[in-house]
Structure formats: C-alpha cells, structure tokens
C-alpha cells in the first residue's frame, strides 16, 4: 500500500469531488503535506499490540 505523500495518495485526494468531500477537497494540499508525519501508523501499531497482549492474557488465564 502506498504511503501518503506519494503520487497514489495525492491522486486519491485530487480525485475526491468537492461536492461530496468538501473538507478534504479544501485541505487536500495540506493533507498530502502532513500525512507523511502522521502518528497514525505508530498509534495503530500500539493499539494492535495492546489488544494482542490482552487477548494472550485472557487466553492463558492470567487476565481478569
């Protein structure tokens, strides 16, 4: 999957119609600029790691 800041992400934002996505259309150039610095991938990894650890606790009986 391409990361934002690449041509694929820019093209995706550029194709969204302003009548259905007015806020994205109005801020697309800022989104393309800022998304590479987004903490979303790290936050998602943290969430999934925590969920996996919790599931392991429940499965082995150490979790309440």
Predicted model as a PDB file, atoms N, CA, C, CB and O in Angstrom, pLDDT in the B-factor column:
MODEL        1                                                                  
ATOM      1  N   UNK A   1       0.846  -1.177   0.000  1.00 42.00           N  
ATOM      2  CA  UNK A   1       0.000   0.000   0.000  1.00 42.00           C  
ATOM      3  C   UNK A   1       0.889   1.237   0.000  1.00 42.00           C  
ATOM      4  CB  UNK A   1      -0.961   0.000   1.220  1.00 42.00           C  
ATOM      5  O   UNK A   1       1.835   1.317   0.783  1.00 42.00           O  
ATOM      6  N   UNK A   2       0.601   2.187  -0.855  1.00 45.00           N  
ATOM      7  CA  UNK A   2       1.434   3.398  -0.886  1.00 45.00           C  
ATOM      8  C   UNK A   2       1.206   4.263   0.337  1.00 45.00           C  
ATOM      9  CB  UNK A   2       1.152   4.208  -2.145  1.00 45.00           C  
ATOM     10  O   UNK A   2       0.109   4.300   0.895  1.00 45.00           O  
ATOM     11  N   UNK A   3       2.241   4.949   0.740  1.00 53.00           N  
ATOM     12  CA  UNK A   3       2.087   5.866   1.857  1.00 53.00           C  
ATOM     13  C   UNK A   3       1.660   7.225   1.348  1.00 53.00           C  
ATOM     14  CB  UNK A   3       3.386   5.976   2.660  1.00 53.00           C  
ATOM     15  O   UNK A   3       1.922   7.579   0.199  1.00 53.00           O  
ATOM     16  N   UNK A   4       1.001   7.987   2.210  1.00 56.00           N  
ATOM     17  CA  UNK A   4       0.609   9.327   1.795  1.00 56.00           C  
ATOM     18  C   UNK A   4       1.862  10.149   1.545  1.00 56.00           C  
ATOM     19  CB  UNK A   4      -0.294  10.005   2.862  1.00 56.00           C  
ATOM     20  O   UNK A   4       2.898   9.943   2.179  1.00 56.00           O  
ATOM     21  N   UNK A   5       1.751  11.068   0.626  1.00 51.00           N  
ATOM     22  CA  UNK A   5       2.904  11.827   0.190  1.00 51.00           C  
ATOM     23  C   UNK A   5       3.434  11.285  -1.123  1.00 51.00           C  
ATOM     24  CB  UNK A   5       3.991  11.805   1.251  1.00 51.00           C  
ATOM     25  O   UNK A   5       4.226  11.934  -1.806  1.00 51.00           O  
ATOM     26  N   UNK A   6       2.983  10.078  -1.468  1.00 57.00           N  
ATOM     27  CA  UNK A   6       3.359   9.521  -2.758  1.00 57.00           C  
ATOM     28  C   UNK A   6       2.339   9.952  -3.788  1.00 57.00           C  
ATOM     29  CB  UNK A   6       3.466   7.978  -2.696  1.00 57.00           C  
ATOM     30  O   UNK A   6       1.302  10.517  -3.444  1.00 57.00           O  
ATOM     31  N   UNK A   7       2.624   9.691  -5.035  1.00 54.00           N  
ATOM     32  CA  UNK A   7       1.705  10.067  -6.107  1.00 54.00           C  
ATOM     33  C   UNK A   7       0.349   9.419  -5.934  1.00 54.00           C  
ATOM     34  CB  UNK A   7       2.283   9.692  -7.455  1.00 54.00           C  
ATOM     35  O   UNK A   7      -0.661  10.033  -6.279  1.00 54.00           O  
ATOM     36  N   UNK A   8       0.282   8.187  -5.407  1.00 59.00           N  
ATOM     37  CA  UNK A   8      -1.007   7.494  -5.263  1.00 59.00           C  
ATOM     38  C   UNK A   8      -1.902   8.206  -4.268  1.00 59.00           C  
ATOM     39  CB  UNK A   8      -0.793   6.044  -4.824  1.00 59.00           C  
ATOM     40  O   UNK A   8      -3.098   8.364  -4.513  1.00 59.00           O  
ATOM     41  N   UNK A   9      -1.342   8.634  -3.157  1.00 63.00           N  
ATOM     42  CA  UNK A   9      -2.132   9.339  -2.150  1.00 63.00           C  
ATOM     43  C   UNK A   9      -2.584  10.689  -2.686  1.00 63.00           C  
ATOM     44  CB  UNK A   9      -1.324   9.521  -0.851  1.00 63.00           C  
ATOM     45  O   UNK A   9      -3.741  11.076  -2.525  1.00 63.00           O  
ATOM     46  N   UNK A  10      -1.680  11.389  -3.313  1.00 65.00           N  
ATOM     47  CA  UNK A  10      -2.020  12.696  -3.883  1.00 65.00           C  
ATOM     48  C   UNK A  10      -3.123  12.545  -4.921  1.00 65.00           C  
ATOM     49  CB  UNK A  10      -0.776  13.359  -4.515  1.00 65.00           C  
ATOM     50  O   UNK A  10      -4.050  13.353  -4.967  1.00 65.00           O  
ATOM     51  N   UNK A  11      -3.027  11.516  -5.751  1.00 68.00           N  
ATOM     52  CA  UNK A  11      -4.034  11.292  -6.782  1.00 68.00           C  
ATOM     53  C   UNK A  11      -5.380  10.950  -6.160  1.00 68.00           C  
ATOM     54  CB  UNK A  11      -3.591  10.176  -7.730  1.00 68.00           C  
ATOM     55  O   UNK A  11      -6.420  11.371  -6.667  1.00 68.00           O  
ATOM     56  N   UNK A  12      -5.373  10.197  -5.076  1.00 74.00           N  
ATOM     57  CA  UNK A  12      -6.625   9.856  -4.400  1.00 74.00           C  
ATOM     58  C   UNK A  12      -7.303  11.105  -3.880  1.00 74.00           C  
ATOM     59  CB  UNK A  12      -6.374   8.875  -3.252  1.00 74.00           C  
ATOM     60  O   UNK A  12      -8.494  11.303  -4.122  1.00 74.00           O  
ATOM     61  N   UNK A  13      -6.578  11.948  -3.176  1.00 73.00           N  
ATOM     62  CA  UNK A  13      -7.165  13.196  -2.679  1.00 73.00           C  
ATOM     63  C   UNK A  13      -7.626  14.082  -3.827  1.00 73.00           C  
ATOM     64  CB  UNK A  13      -6.158  13.950  -1.810  1.00 73.00           C  
ATOM     65  O   UNK A  13      -8.680  14.712  -3.734  1.00 73.00           O  
ATOM     66  N   UNK A  14      -6.863  14.139  -4.891  1.00 73.00           N  
ATOM     67  CA  UNK A  14      -7.200  15.003  -6.021  1.00 73.00           C  
ATOM     68  C   UNK A  14      -8.471  14.552  -6.727  1.00 73.00           C  
ATOM     69  CB  UNK A  14      -6.052  15.040  -7.010  1.00 73.00           C  
ATOM     70  O   UNK A  14      -9.175  15.375  -7.313  1.00 73.00           O  
ATOM     71  N   UNK A  15      -8.775  13.263  -6.679  1.00 80.00           N  
ATOM     72  CA  UNK A  15      -9.957  12.735  -7.365  1.00 80.00           C  
ATOM     73  C   UNK A  15     -11.240  12.894  -6.569  1.00 80.00           C  
ATOM     74  CB  UNK A  15      -9.754  11.289  -7.680  1.00 80.00           C  
ATOM     75  O   UNK A  15     -12.323  12.774  -7.141  1.00 80.00           O  
ATOM     76  N   UNK A  16     -11.162  13.157  -5.285  1.00 84.00           N  
ATOM     77  CA  UNK A  16     -12.384  13.265  -4.490  1.00 84.00           C  
ATOM     78  C   UNK A  16     -13.153  14.521  -4.881  1.00 84.00           C  
ATOM     79  CB  UNK A  16     -12.057  13.281  -2.981  1.00 84.00           C  
ATOM     80  O   UNK A  16     -12.594  15.618  -4.878  1.00 84.00           O  
ATOM     81  N   UNK A  17     -14.434  14.366  -5.219  1.00 88.00           N  
ATOM     82  CA  UNK A  17     -15.204  15.530  -5.648  1.00 88.00           C  
ATOM     83  C   UNK A  17     -15.529  16.463  -4.481  1.00 88.00           C  
ATOM     84  CB  UNK A  17     -16.491  15.081  -6.325  1.00 88.00           C  
ATOM     85  O   UNK A  17     -15.867  16.016  -3.385  1.00 88.00           O  
ATOM     86  N   UNK A  18     -15.423  17.743  -4.735  1.00 89.00           N  
ATOM     87  CA  UNK A  18     -15.681  18.740  -3.696  1.00 89.00           C  
ATOM     88  C   UNK A  18     -17.124  18.724  -3.234  1.00 89.00           C  
ATOM     89  CB  UNK A  18     -15.324  20.120  -4.196  1.00 89.00           C  
ATOM     90  O   UNK A  18     -17.404  19.085  -2.091  1.00 89.00           O  
ATOM     91  N   UNK A  19     -18.053  18.313  -4.093  1.00 94.00           N  
ATOM     92  CA  UNK A  19     -19.457  18.315  -3.671  1.00 94.00           C  
ATOM     93  C   UNK A  19     -19.762  17.221  -2.656  1.00 94.00           C  
ATOM     94  CB  UNK A  19     -20.358  18.152  -4.874  1.00 94.00           C  
ATOM     95  O   UNK A  19     -20.681  17.375  -1.852  1.00 94.00           O  
ATOM     96  N   UNK A  20     -19.015  16.125  -2.673  1.00 93.00           N  
ATOM     97  CA  UNK A  20     -19.229  15.063  -1.682  1.00 93.00           C  
ATOM     98  C   UNK A  20     -18.180  15.053  -0.576  1.00 93.00           C  
ATOM     99  CB  UNK A  20     -19.240  13.721  -2.368  1.00 93.00           C  
ATOM    100  O   UNK A  20     -18.416  14.487   0.491  1.00 93.00           O  
ATOM    101  N   UNK A  21     -17.034  15.666  -0.813  1.00 89.00           N  
ATOM    102  CA  UNK A  21     -15.940  15.698   0.165  1.00 89.00           C  
ATOM    103  C   UNK A  21     -15.378  17.117   0.255  1.00 89.00           C  
ATOM    104  CB  UNK A  21     -14.817  14.686  -0.222  1.00 89.00           C  
ATOM    105  O   UNK A  21     -14.200  17.334  -0.030  1.00 89.00           O  
ATOM    106  N   UNK A  22     -16.207  18.080   0.649  1.00 91.00           N  
ATOM    107  CA  UNK A  22     -15.757  19.477   0.600  1.00 91.00           C  
ATOM    108  C   UNK A  22     -14.564  19.786   1.490  1.00 91.00           C  
ATOM    109  CB  UNK A  22     -16.880  20.372   0.982  1.00 91.00           C  
ATOM    110  O   UNK A  22     -13.699  20.578   1.115  1.00 91.00           O  
ATOM    111  N   UNK A  23     -14.508  19.177   2.651  1.00 89.00           N  
ATOM    112  CA  UNK A  23     -13.416  19.480   3.574  1.00 89.00           C  
ATOM    113  C   UNK A  23     -12.094  18.875   3.091  1.00 89.00           C  
ATOM    114  CB  UNK A  23     -13.752  18.961   4.978  1.00 89.00           C  
ATOM    115  O   UNK A  23     -11.038  19.498   3.202  1.00 89.00           O  
ATOM    116  N   UNK A  24     -12.168  17.662   2.559  1.00 82.00           N  
ATOM    117  CA  UNK A  24     -10.949  17.048   2.017  1.00 82.00           C  
ATOM    118  C   UNK A  24     -10.479  17.825   0.795  1.00 82.00           C  
ATOM    119  CB  UNK A  24     -11.194  15.560   1.650  1.00 82.00           C  
ATOM    120  O   UNK A  24      -9.286  18.089   0.641  1.00 82.00           O  
ATOM    121  N   UNK A  25     -11.420  18.191  -0.073  1.00 83.00           N  
ATOM    122  CA  UNK A  25     -11.041  18.958  -1.266  1.00 83.00           C  
ATOM    123  C   UNK A  25     -10.398  20.289  -0.881  1.00 83.00           C  
ATOM    124  CB  UNK A  25     -12.270  19.207  -2.159  1.00 83.00           C  
ATOM    125  O   UNK A  25      -9.433  20.722  -1.511  1.00 83.00           O  
ATOM    126  N   UNK A  26     -10.930  20.929   0.147  1.00 86.00           N  
ATOM    127  CA  UNK A  26     -10.397  22.228   0.564  1.00 86.00           C  
ATOM    128  C   UNK A  26      -9.032  22.116   1.220  1.00 86.00           C  
ATOM    129  CB  UNK A  26     -11.357  22.898   1.513  1.00 86.00           C  
ATOM    130  O   UNK A  26      -8.256  23.071   1.196  1.00 86.00           O  
ATOM    131  N   UNK A  27      -8.730  20.978   1.799  1.00 82.00           N  
ATOM    132  CA  UNK A  27      -7.474  20.834   2.547  1.00 82.00           C  
ATOM    133  C   UNK A  27      -6.532  19.786   1.956  1.00 82.00           C  
ATOM    134  CB  UNK A  27      -7.777  20.476   3.979  1.00 82.00           C  
ATOM    135  O   UNK A  27      -5.534  19.437   2.586  1.00 82.00           O  
ATOM    136  N   UNK A  28      -6.826  19.284   0.770  1.00 78.00           N  
ATOM    137  CA  UNK A  28      -6.044  18.190   0.188  1.00 78.00           C  
ATOM    138  C   UNK A  28      -4.553  18.497   0.138  1.00 78.00           C  
ATOM    139  CB  UNK A  28      -6.541  17.886  -1.207  1.00 78.00           C  
ATOM    140  O   UNK A  28      -3.735  17.630   0.442  1.00 78.00           O  
ATOM    141  N   UNK A  29      -4.195  19.703  -0.234  1.00 76.00           N  
ATOM    142  CA  UNK A  29      -2.754  20.002  -0.327  1.00 76.00           C  
ATOM    143  C   UNK A  29      -2.092  19.938   1.045  1.00 76.00           C  
ATOM    144  CB  UNK A  29      -2.530  21.394  -0.951  1.00 76.00           C  
ATOM    145  O   UNK A  29      -0.919  19.578   1.147  1.00 76.00           O  
ATOM    146  N   UNK A  30      -2.829  20.283   2.101  1.00 76.00           N  
ATOM    147  CA  UNK A  30      -2.270  20.197   3.449  1.00 76.00           C  
ATOM    148  C   UNK A  30      -2.198  18.736   3.910  1.00 76.00           C  
ATOM    149  CB  UNK A  30      -3.116  21.030   4.436  1.00 76.00           C  
ATOM    150  O   UNK A  30      -1.235  18.332   4.562  1.00 76.00           O  
ATOM    151  N   UNK A  31      -3.211  17.962   3.570  1.00 72.00           N  
ATOM    152  CA  UNK A  31      -3.208  16.550   3.938  1.00 72.00           C  
ATOM    153  C   UNK A  31      -2.027  15.826   3.310  1.00 72.00           C  
ATOM    154  CB  UNK A  31      -4.517  15.885   3.516  1.00 72.00           C  
ATOM    155  O   UNK A  31      -1.345  15.046   3.975  1.00 72.00           O  
ATOM    156  N   UNK A  32      -1.790  16.081   2.046  1.00 70.00           N  
ATOM    157  CA  UNK A  32      -0.678  15.431   1.346  1.00 70.00           C  
ATOM    158  C   UNK A  32       0.650  15.819   1.985  1.00 70.00           C  
ATOM    159  CB  UNK A  32      -0.682  15.808  -0.152  1.00 70.00           C  
ATOM    160  O   UNK A  32       1.567  15.001   2.069  1.00 70.00           O  
ATOM    161  N   UNK A  33       0.752  17.064   2.435  1.00 72.00           N  
ATOM    162  CA  UNK A  33       1.983  17.540   3.066  1.00 72.00           C  
ATOM    163  C   UNK A  33       2.181  16.944   4.447  1.00 72.00           C  
ATOM    164  CB  UNK A  33       1.973  19.051   3.159  1.00 72.00           C  
ATOM    165  O   UNK A  33       3.300  16.576   4.805  1.00 72.00           O  
ATOM    166  N   UNK A  34       1.107  16.840   5.236  1.00 68.00           N  
ATOM    167  CA  UNK A  34       1.223  16.435   6.631  1.00 68.00           C  
ATOM    168  C   UNK A  34       1.124  14.936   6.890  1.00 68.00           C  
ATOM    169  CB  UNK A  34       0.186  17.113   7.408  1.00 68.00           C  
ATOM    170  O   UNK A  34       1.639  14.463   7.903  1.00 68.00           O  
ATOM    171  N   UNK A  35       0.488  14.184   6.022  1.00 66.00           N  
ATOM    172  CA  UNK A  35       0.282  12.765   6.284  1.00 66.00           C  
ATOM    173  C   UNK A  35       1.575  11.969   6.468  1.00 66.00           C  
ATOM    174  CB  UNK A  35      -0.504  12.170   5.169  1.00 66.00           C  
ATOM    175  O   UNK A  35       1.586  11.048   7.284  1.00 66.00           O  
ATOM    176  N   UNK A  36       2.660  12.269   5.758  1.00 66.00           N  
ATOM    177  CA  UNK A  36       3.889  11.501   5.993  1.00 66.00           C  
ATOM    178  C   UNK A  36       4.408  11.630   7.430  1.00 66.00           C  
ATOM    179  CB  UNK A  36       4.967  11.952   5.025  1.00 66.00           C  
ATOM    180  O   UNK A  36       5.145  10.765   7.902  1.00 66.00           O  
ATOM    181  N   UNK A  37       4.029  12.699   8.119  1.00 71.00           N  
ATOM    182  CA  UNK A  37       4.473  12.888   9.505  1.00 71.00           C  
ATOM    183  C   UNK A  37       3.416  12.432  10.507  1.00 71.00           C  
ATOM    184  CB  UNK A  37       4.817  14.355   9.751  1.00 71.00           C  
ATOM    185  O   UNK A  37       3.563  12.655  11.709  1.00 71.00           O  
ATOM    186  N   UNK A  38       2.366  11.801  10.025  1.00 71.00           N  
ATOM    187  CA  UNK A  38       1.267  11.379  10.881  1.00 71.00           C  
ATOM    188  C   UNK A  38       1.735  10.329  11.889  1.00 71.00           C  
ATOM    189  CB  UNK A  38       0.115  10.829  10.036  1.00 71.00           C  
ATOM    190  O   UNK A  38       2.594   9.500  11.589  1.00 71.00           O  
ATOM    191  N   UNK A  39       1.165  10.379  13.062  1.00 72.00           N  
ATOM    192  CA  UNK A  39       1.471   9.366  14.072  1.00 72.00           C  
ATOM    193  C   UNK A  39       0.479   8.213  14.002  1.00 72.00           C  
ATOM    194  CB  UNK A  39       1.461   9.985  15.474  1.00 72.00           C  
ATOM    195  O   UNK A  39       0.545   7.301  14.827  1.00 72.00           O  
ATOM    196  N   UNK A  40      -0.434   8.229  13.042  1.00 70.00           N  
ATOM    197  CA  UNK A  40      -1.428   7.170  12.923  1.00 70.00           C  
ATOM    198  C   UNK A  40      -0.810   5.773  12.836  1.00 70.00           C  
ATOM    199  CB  UNK A  40      -2.284   7.416  11.712  1.00 70.00           C  
ATOM    200  O   UNK A  40      -1.236   4.893  13.584  1.00 70.00           O  
ATOM    201  N   UNK A  41       0.176   5.521  11.959  1.00 72.00           N  
ATOM    202  CA  UNK A  41       0.728   4.164  11.900  1.00 72.00           C  
ATOM    203  C   UNK A  41       1.293   3.693  13.239  1.00 72.00           C  
ATOM    204  CB  UNK A  41       1.813   4.098  10.847  1.00 72.00           C  
ATOM    205  O   UNK A  41       1.110   2.534  13.611  1.00 72.00           O  
ATOM    206  N   UNK A  42       1.969   4.568  13.959  1.00 75.00           N  
ATOM    207  CA  UNK A  42       2.521   4.189  15.255  1.00 75.00           C  
ATOM    208  C   UNK A  42       1.398   3.943  16.266  1.00 75.00           C  
ATOM    209  CB  UNK A  42       3.479   5.279  15.771  1.00 75.00           C  
ATOM    210  O   UNK A  42       1.467   2.993  17.045  1.00 75.00           O  
ATOM    211  N   UNK A  43       0.377   4.783  16.257  1.00 79.00           N  
ATOM    212  CA  UNK A  43      -0.744   4.613  17.189  1.00 79.00           C  
ATOM    213  C   UNK A  43      -1.496   3.320  16.895  1.00 79.00           C  
ATOM    214  CB  UNK A  43      -1.706   5.816  17.106  1.00 79.00           C  
ATOM    215  O   UNK A  43      -1.901   2.614  17.819  1.00 79.00           O  
ATOM    216  N   UNK A  44      -1.685   3.006  15.622  1.00 79.00           N  
ATOM    217  CA  UNK A  44      -2.355   1.759  15.262  1.00 79.00           C  
ATOM    218  C   UNK A  44      -1.540   0.560  15.710  1.00 79.00           C  
ATOM    219  CB  UNK A  44      -2.600   1.695  13.755  1.00 79.00           C  
ATOM    220  O   UNK A  44      -2.099  -0.403  16.236  1.00 79.00           O  
ATOM    221  N   UNK A  45      -0.233   0.600  15.513  1.00 83.00           N  
ATOM    222  CA  UNK A  45       0.635  -0.489  15.948  1.00 83.00           C  
ATOM    223  C   UNK A  45       0.557  -0.669  17.466  1.00 83.00           C  
ATOM    224  CB  UNK A  45       2.089  -0.223  15.516  1.00 83.00           C  
ATOM    225  O   UNK A  45       0.499  -1.797  17.957  1.00 83.00           O  
ATOM    226  N   UNK A  46       0.555   0.433  18.200  1.00 88.00           N  
ATOM    227  CA  UNK A  46       0.441   0.375  19.655  1.00 88.00           C  
ATOM    228  C   UNK A  46      -0.886  -0.248  20.077  1.00 88.00           C  
ATOM    229  CB  UNK A  46       0.580   1.777  20.257  1.00 88.00           C  
ATOM    230  O   UNK A  46      -0.916  -1.101  20.965  1.00 88.00           O  
ATOM    231  N   UNK A  47      -1.983   0.172  19.448  1.00 91.00           N  
ATOM    232  CA  UNK A  47      -3.303  -0.366  19.767  1.00 91.00           C  
ATOM    233  C   UNK A  47      -3.368  -1.860  19.486  1.00 91.00           C  
ATOM    234  CB  UNK A  47      -4.383   0.364  18.971  1.00 91.00           C  
ATOM    235  O   UNK A  47      -3.865  -2.630  20.309  1.00 91.00           O  
ATOM    236  N   UNK A  48      -2.869  -2.269  18.334  1.00 91.00           N  
ATOM    237  CA  UNK A  48      -2.908  -3.688  17.990  1.00 91.00           C  
ATOM    238  C   UNK A  48      -2.015  -4.526  18.903  1.00 91.00           C  
ATOM    239  CB  UNK A  48      -2.490  -3.884  16.544  1.00 91.00           C  
ATOM    240  O   UNK A  48      -2.366  -5.655  19.245  1.00 91.00           O  
ATOM    241  N   UNK A  49      -0.877  -3.988  19.294  1.00 93.00           N  
ATOM    242  CA  UNK A  49       0.000  -4.701  20.230  1.00 93.00           C  
ATOM    243  C   UNK A  49      -0.672  -4.878  21.580  1.00 93.00           C  
ATOM    244  CB  UNK A  49       1.326  -3.954  20.400  1.00 93.00           C  
ATOM    245  O   UNK A  49      -0.597  -5.950  22.180  1.00 93.00           O  
ATOM    246  N   UNK A  50      -1.324  -3.834  22.058  1.00 94.00           N  
ATOM    247  CA  UNK A  50      -2.023  -3.911  23.343  1.00 94.00           C  
ATOM    248  C   UNK A  50      -3.176  -4.905  23.274  1.00 94.00           C  
ATOM    249  CB  UNK A  50      -2.543  -2.526  23.758  1.00 94.00           C  
ATOM    250  O   UNK A  50      -3.390  -5.678  24.207  1.00 94.00           O  
ATOM    251  N   UNK A  51      -3.915  -4.885  22.175  1.00 94.00           N  
ATOM    252  CA  UNK A  51      -5.029  -5.830  22.018  1.00 94.00           C  
ATOM    253  C   UNK A  51      -4.511  -7.262  21.970  1.00 94.00           C  
ATOM    254  CB  UNK A  51      -5.838  -5.513  20.740  1.00 94.00           C  
ATOM    255  O   UNK A  51      -5.104  -8.159  22.569  1.00 94.00           O  
ATOM    256  N   UNK A  52      -3.411  -7.478  21.261  1.00 94.00           N  
ATOM    257  CA  UNK A  52      -2.826  -8.814  21.203  1.00 94.00           C  
ATOM    258  C   UNK A  52      -2.344  -9.296  22.562  1.00 94.00           C  
ATOM    259  CB  UNK A  52      -1.681  -8.833  20.226  1.00 94.00           C  
ATOM    260  O   UNK A  52      -2.535 -10.461  22.911  1.00 94.00           O  
ATOM    261  N   UNK A  53      -1.723  -8.413  23.328  1.00 93.00           N  
ATOM    262  CA  UNK A  53      -1.248  -8.779  24.664  1.00 93.00           C  
ATOM    263  C   UNK A  53      -2.421  -9.104  25.580  1.00 93.00           C  
ATOM    264  CB  UNK A  53      -0.402  -7.646  25.267  1.00 93.00           C  
ATOM    265  O   UNK A  53      -2.366 -10.057  26.357  1.00 93.00           O  
ATOM    266  N   UNK A  54      -3.485  -8.304  25.485  1.00 93.00           N  
ATOM    267  CA  UNK A  54      -4.672  -8.541  26.317  1.00 93.00           C  
ATOM    268  C   UNK A  54      -5.328  -9.865  25.955  1.00 93.00           C  
ATOM    269  CB  UNK A  54      -5.683  -7.392  26.161  1.00 93.00           C  
ATOM    270  O   UNK A  54      -5.737 -10.620  26.837  1.00 93.00           O  
ATOM    271  N   UNK A  55      -5.431 -10.150  24.657  1.00 94.00           N  
ATOM    272  CA  UNK A  55      -6.006 -11.413  24.215  1.00 94.00           C  
ATOM    273  C   UNK A  55      -5.185 -12.585  24.736  1.00 94.00           C  
ATOM    274  CB  UNK A  55      -6.091 -11.460  22.685  1.00 94.00           C  
ATOM    275  O   UNK A  55      -5.750 -13.586  25.177  1.00 94.00           O  
ATOM    276  N   UNK A  56      -3.864 -12.476  24.691  1.00 93.00           N  
ATOM    277  CA  UNK A  56      -2.997 -13.543  25.201  1.00 93.00           C  
ATOM    278  C   UNK A  56      -3.229 -13.763  26.692  1.00 93.00           C  
ATOM    279  CB  UNK A  56      -1.518 -13.208  24.940  1.00 93.00           C  
ATOM    280  O   UNK A  56      -3.258 -14.906  27.146  1.00 93.00           O  
ATOM    281  N   UNK A  57      -3.395 -12.686  27.460  1.00 92.00           N  
ATOM    282  CA  UNK A  57      -3.683 -12.815  28.893  1.00 92.00           C  
ATOM    283  C   UNK A  57      -4.990 -13.543  29.125  1.00 92.00           C  
ATOM    284  CB  UNK A  57      -3.731 -11.442  29.557  1.00 92.00           C  
ATOM    285  O   UNK A  57      -5.080 -14.405  29.999  1.00 92.00           O  
ATOM    286  N   UNK A  58      -5.992 -13.207  28.356  1.00 92.00           N  
ATOM    287  CA  UNK A  58      -7.298 -13.835  28.516  1.00 92.00           C  
ATOM    288  C   UNK A  58      -7.213 -15.318  28.133  1.00 92.00           C  
ATOM    289  CB  UNK A  58      -8.364 -13.105  27.655  1.00 92.00           C  
ATOM    290  O   UNK A  58      -7.775 -16.171  28.820  1.00 92.00           O  
ATOM    291  N   UNK A  59      -6.525 -15.616  27.059  1.00 92.00           N  
ATOM    292  CA  UNK A  59      -6.431 -16.992  26.603  1.00 92.00           C  
ATOM    293  C   UNK A  59      -5.640 -17.887  27.536  1.00 92.00           C  
ATOM    294  CB  UNK A  59      -5.819 -17.028  25.254  1.00 92.00           C  
ATOM    295  O   UNK A  59      -5.950 -19.071  27.674  1.00 92.00           O  
ATOM    296  N   UNK A  60      -4.614 -17.331  28.184  1.00 90.00           N  
ATOM    297  CA  UNK A  60      -3.822 -18.180  29.088  1.00 90.00           C  
ATOM    298  C   UNK A  60      -4.305 -18.129  30.530  1.00 90.00           C  
ATOM    299  CB  UNK A  60      -2.371 -17.769  29.037  1.00 90.00           C  
ATOM    300  O   UNK A  60      -3.728 -18.774  31.407  1.00 90.00           O  
ATOM    301  N   UNK A  61      -5.360 -17.366  30.774  1.00 85.00           N  
ATOM    302  CA  UNK A  61      -5.969 -17.351  32.099  1.00 85.00           C  
ATOM    303  C   UNK A  61      -5.344 -16.390  33.093  1.00 85.00           C  
ATOM    304  CB  UNK A  61      -5.919 -18.698  32.660  1.00 85.00           C  
ATOM    305  O   UNK A  61      -5.759 -16.366  34.252  1.00 85.00           O  
ATOM    306  N   UNK A  62      -4.361 -15.596  32.684  1.00 80.00           N  
ATOM    307  CA  UNK A  62      -3.740 -14.651  33.618  1.00 80.00           C  
ATOM    308  C   UNK A  62      -4.466 -13.317  33.651  1.00 80.00           C  
ATOM    309  CB  UNK A  62      -2.287 -14.429  33.249  1.00 80.00           C  
ATOM    310  O   UNK A  62      -4.253 -12.519  34.564  1.00 80.00           O  
ATOM    311  N   UNK A  63      -5.331 -13.064  32.655  1.00 66.00           N  
ATOM    312  CA  UNK A  63      -6.075 -11.810  32.615  1.00 66.00           C  
ATOM    313  C   UNK A  63      -7.397 -11.936  33.355  1.00 66.00           C  
ATOM    314  CB  UNK A  63      -6.321 -11.381  31.172  1.00 66.00           C  
ATOM    315  O   UNK A  63      -7.976 -13.019  33.431  1.00 66.00           O  
ATOM    316  N   UNK A  64      -7.853 -10.858  33.881  1.00 66.00           N  
ATOM    317  CA  UNK A  64      -9.127 -10.884  34.621  1.00 66.00           C  
ATOM    318  C   UNK A  64     -10.245 -10.521  33.701  1.00 66.00           C  
ATOM    319  CB  UNK A  64      -9.103  -9.929  35.824  1.00 66.00           C  
ATOM    320  O   UNK A  64     -11.402 -10.482  34.120  1.00 66.00           O  
TER     321      UNK A  64                                                      
ENDMDL                                                                          
END                                                                             
